[in-house]
Amino acid sequence: MTLRAHWQARTLRWLQQRIPPSRHYSLNLKSVFIFPSWFGWGYLLMCGCLFILGTNYQNNLMLLLCYFLLALMLITLFTSYQNFARLTIRATPVKPVYAGEPAMLALMVRTDADEKPVHGQIEVTWWQQPAPLTVDLDSHPPHFSLPYVTQTRGIIKLPRVTISSLFPLGLYRCWTHLDFQQTLTVYPRPIPCQVTLYPEDDEGSDTSSEQPGHDDFYALRGYQVGEPLQRIAWKNIAKGGDWVSKTFSQPQRQTGCLRMSGGEPVETALGKLAFQVIALSEQGAYFGLHLGHIKVPLGSGDAHKHQCLCALARFPGLGAVP
Amino acid sequence: MSALRLPIAGHIASMTLALVFLTVTLTLYSPLQLWVMLLALCAVLVRMALYAGWYNRAPSSRTINLLALLSGVTLAWFSTDLGLLLSMINLLAMACSLKLMLMTRRKDFLQLFASTLFLIGCGFIFSQSLVNTVMYLALLAVLLLALTALFSPGRSLTRQARSLAVSSAQALPIAIILFLLLPHLSPLWKMPTAKSSTTGLAESVTPGDIANLSQSDELVFNATFDSPLPMRQERYWRAITLEHFDGRTWSVSPTRKQIRNQYQLLNREFEPAASGRAFTYQVIAEATGQRWLYAIDIAQVTDQGRGNEIWQGADYQLIARRPLMSKMAYDVKSYPDVQLNQTLLTLDSRLNLQLPVKGNPATQRWVSQLRQRYPGDAAFIQQLLGYFVQEGFRYTLSPDPMPLNPVDAFLFDKQAGFCTHYASAMAYSLRLAGIPARIVTGYHGGEPIQENVLSVRQYDAHAWVEAIIDDRGWVRFDPTSVVSPARVSFGLQQALEENGDTLNSPFDGLYSMPLFGSVRLFLANTDYLWSRWVLGFDADMQQNLLQKLLGELTPRKLLLFFLAVVGGLALLLASYFLPRWQPNTRPEHYQVIDRAEQLLTKHTGIKRVNQPLHAYQQTLTPHLSPASCHALKTLVQDFEHIEYAGKAFSKARLKAMKRARRDLTKALRSSS
């Protein structure tokens, strides 16, 4: 473990005690950190220059200006903290995503009608990540979403969110690191493939069979009054033939189980399974999932789809998954 | 974070910053070079174009770098003439202008903000008048507003201005306490001074020079007397003694300078003994960029702190160790009746019999003839002064030029001139006659702006003659007073009016109007108070203040006092920010209901927990006595009325509510 990583781990442990995880935060003396910003230090340096100039030229107005600016900085220390500490912030549970898609953590800044509102811009970012999201609390509606970039599938505990503000004069930076207790499920990225259902007990045999549908052309048969017009084989009629209509086949809404296909890297296989789960759910199929010792019983609907995808996300992989 | 980009078009904060920068640059017209100001103007025009969206791309940094190189070379070229201080200020303004064109990131904005703030501070080097200060404060306010606008762009400007005003008002008392109590250090090191900012008298005088000063009503100094004001005839403020004459120009004798330098090296200051009638006063001298100070003869510097900063020359003049870059206050005691014979008169005589090698032949002939007729010094001087009266010499501010043999031309041809003409002619004549003589320049007179305060302005500049008359030492002669008694008795204005001459000012008529006169006096007075109490506040005044507050100053007392001040500041901050001390902003009927709720919760043990008031009332009813119930009912009704029926009758209702609340308290107490 490098020194940097060690230090980070220590800091996180310390933060864990100082700002315990919660879905909902009202900032207070314990959770707010405040320190002069770079600009604040520059401002102090400039005040120092003014003091030296004022003293050397025995110029009282320059000294007064310098003291005023220093006093203003002192006052700003408090206004800055007071403003930031009024912030109350709440997270709504984060929705699962497919790997490669950004997850959105929806945060809501509560503004109580009774209390004074929080002013100024806040910058929101993930723990130790650059490129913050800037939110203007004065003009923005008080909800916003912080995107979290996902790369690989898995169950991820979202890192702490760093919120900082430079209000009102940019002299101080108030910040806090909040842990909203969010776990994100990242499904495998779907890889298009053929849907293959296996019978629930019997392994190996393909049980898919044909059923009238409208996807693949299957055969022609005599037209019956009442059939949709687009099914009529107009070419046949134009040639002077009988009125016939086309029939199509559709895989039968059938029960079965999805299994991992062998001979492929695990991640690819999982991606394909994810695709099949999505496809089957769209068709409203009744299916189950067998992943080694993990078994999702037969079922259908959104909850079932989520359960299957979760199982895929959780599947122990080759190192990439926590 | 520092790489954050600013919006360009329509960004109010950066436009405001640009405009403030331009205004500050314009106020610094005297130290700044014209081309630097033009550069600033261009930069602001670029900003305006960007702001209005006429064009969308800031100039490329390559263009600006090229421009910077060009400007840098130009500034380097001028810098030898400008001196260090002015070069630095020009450089800062120049760099700001260039940065302004390139400003695209928040970091740039903040750098520019700090630089502009510093430029405002530098503005105080060049002018500390009340008007200027007010203007700079206004600029500072706008500048800070631009900064708040940067960090809370969504907030309305009036709200930003209001919270900034509150913060400033809170900061001001702290700043004043710091100013009054932090030690006022003496200069840490010698600073470069501005070359071009010298005003007032010069080290050399060519007759006619002071006439230029007469056009100026700029303040030179204020003198605050502890004793009654001296008579007008006694108000001769010595500034510079000129002992070298080259036929045209009087200047400070090089020998005298050498002697002074030697004495300063040896730290042997001339200390004239004096006693008798004296004036005690404080002079607050305006910044001149020069080292001459002003006092009535014979002057002794009395305050301890300033004693080391002021040198008493053997020619009775006071010289500051450092040029006056800002106002300087010093305490002086003057003994007008003491004779000026305490220096080495032999040396003084030798120096002051120096004559130019050639020139002015007519004067030489005339003086030798006169001297033969009047061998006595007193008689000779009498005749010399008499000559000015007999020949009908005129006092005028606009004499004809006298380029060749100026003394000859003045005495025998033009016969009209200004104080330096008279002083020069007389001192030269005396030297020709073998009487050691020199010119003193300084100020004469002064306008009383308060009972005990004299205000001396540039148009009071004057020149007179000193001659060594046997053992009396240096004796003052003022030939101008012979020609134009009004000049000495009533001042320049009067003297000119008597001669049908005026100061060439369009405001001449105004000076005679009573209203304008009183306004002018009021302004002069304000300026005096400003100079004395704000600009003149120094280590001595600070010590006096502390002594007044604490009595005798002991280290222990001082320590306790400073601890008390720190505690006081902490209390002040607490009063600003502790929530308990903040005024309750909740509407009054809510406060009443809150109190009632607390009481009820305490009495019944049932919490309201987000229930509507009505529901809460119903929940409580079974637990309360009938009297309490009734009181609570009225209370709730009144509350709802005020809350929902508008403000029309709310005052009476509020009273009723308070009464009901009291009833409720009583009922609860009696039932328990």
Contacts between the chains, C-beta under 8 A, distances in Angstrom:
chain1	res1	chain2	res2	distance
A	38	B	2	6.7
A	39	B	110	4.6
A	39	B	114	7.8
A	42	B	110	7.1
A	42	B	111	7.7
A	42	B	114	5.6
A	43	B	114	6.3
A	46	B	114	4.9
A	46	B	117	6.4
A	46	B	118	5.6
A	49	B	118	6.6
A	50	B	118	6.9
A	50	B	121	4.7
A	52	B	188	6.5
A	53	B	121	6.6
A	53	B	122	7.5
A	53	B	125	7.6
A	53	B	191	7.6
A	54	B	121	7.5
A	54	B	124	7.9
A	55	B	184	7.9
A	55	B	185	5.0
A	55	B	186	7.9
A	55	B	187	6.2
A	55	B	188	5.9
A	56	B	187	4.6
A	56	B	188	5.8
A	56	B	189	6.5
A	56	B	190	7.8
A	56	B	191	4.4
A	57	B	125	5.9
A	57	B	187	7.5
A	57	B	191	6.1
A	57	B	325	4.9
A	57	B	326	5.3
A	58	B	186	7.8
A	58	B	187	6.4
A	58	B	325	7.6
A	58	B	326	5.4
A	58	B	328	7.4
A	58	B	538	7.4
A	59	B	124	5.5
A	59	B	125	6.4
A	59	B	128	7.1
A	59	B	325	7.7
A	59	B	326	4.6
A	60	B	128	8.0
A	60	B	179	7.6
A	60	B	326	7.9
A	60	B	534	6.2
A	60	B	535	5.4
A	60	B	536	7.9
A	60	B	537	5.7
A	61	B	124	4.2
A	61	B	128	5.4
A	61	B	133	6.1
A	61	B	534	7.6
A	61	B	535	7.0
A	62	B	121	5.2
A	62	B	124	4.9
A	62	B	125	7.5
A	63	B	179	6.4
A	63	B	184	7.8
A	64	B	175	6.5
A	64	B	179	5.4
A	64	B	534	7.8
A	65	B	120	7.2
A	65	B	121	5.5
A	65	B	124	7.0
A	65	B	140	7.6
A	66	B	121	7.4
A	67	B	174	7.8
A	67	B	175	4.2
A	67	B	176	7.9
A	67	B	178	4.2
A	67	B	179	5.2
A	67	B	182	7.4
A	68	B	168	8.0
A	68	B	171	6.1
A	68	B	172	6.8
A	68	B	175	4.0
A	69	B	117	7.4
A	70	B	175	7.4
A	70	B	178	7.1
A	71	B	171	3.8
A	71	B	172	7.3
A	71	B	174	3.8
A	71	B	175	4.3
A	71	B	178	6.7
A	72	B	144	7.8
A	72	B	167	6.4
A	72	B	168	6.7
A	72	B	171	4.3
A	74	B	171	7.2
A	74	B	174	6.6
A	74	B	573	7.5
A	75	B	167	5.0
A	75	B	170	4.9
A	75	B	171	4.8
A	75	B	174	7.5
A	75	B	573	7.9
A	75	B	576	7.2
A	76	B	167	6.7
A	78	B	573	6.7
A	78	B	576	6.8
A	78	B	577	4.6
A	79	B	163	7.6
A	79	B	167	6.1
A	82	B	577	6.4
A	114	B	586	7.0
A	119	B	152	5.2
A	119	B	155	5.8
A	119	B	163	8.0
A	120	B	151	5.5
A	120	B	152	4.0
A	120	B	155	7.5
A	121	B	151	6.4
A	121	B	152	6.6
A	121	B	153	7.2
A	121	B	154	7.8
A	123	B	1	7.1
A	132	B	1	7.2
A	134	B	4	7.7
A	136	B	152	7.5
A	136	B	153	6.2
A	136	B	154	4.2
A	137	B	154	7.3
A	138	B	152	5.8
A	138	B	153	7.7
A	138	B	154	3.2
A	138	B	155	4.4
A	139	B	153	7.6
A	139	B	154	3.1
A	140	B	154	7.1
A	166	B	151	5.3
A	167	B	151	5.3
A	167	B	152	5.7
A	168	B	148	5.3
A	168	B	151	6.1
A	168	B	152	6.6
A	168	B	163	6.7
A	168	B	164	7.6
A	168	B	167	7.4
A	169	B	144	7.2
A	169	B	147	5.4
A	169	B	148	6.3
A	169	B	151	6.7
A	170	B	110	6.6
A	170	B	147	6.5
A	170	B	150	6.9
A	170	B	151	5.2
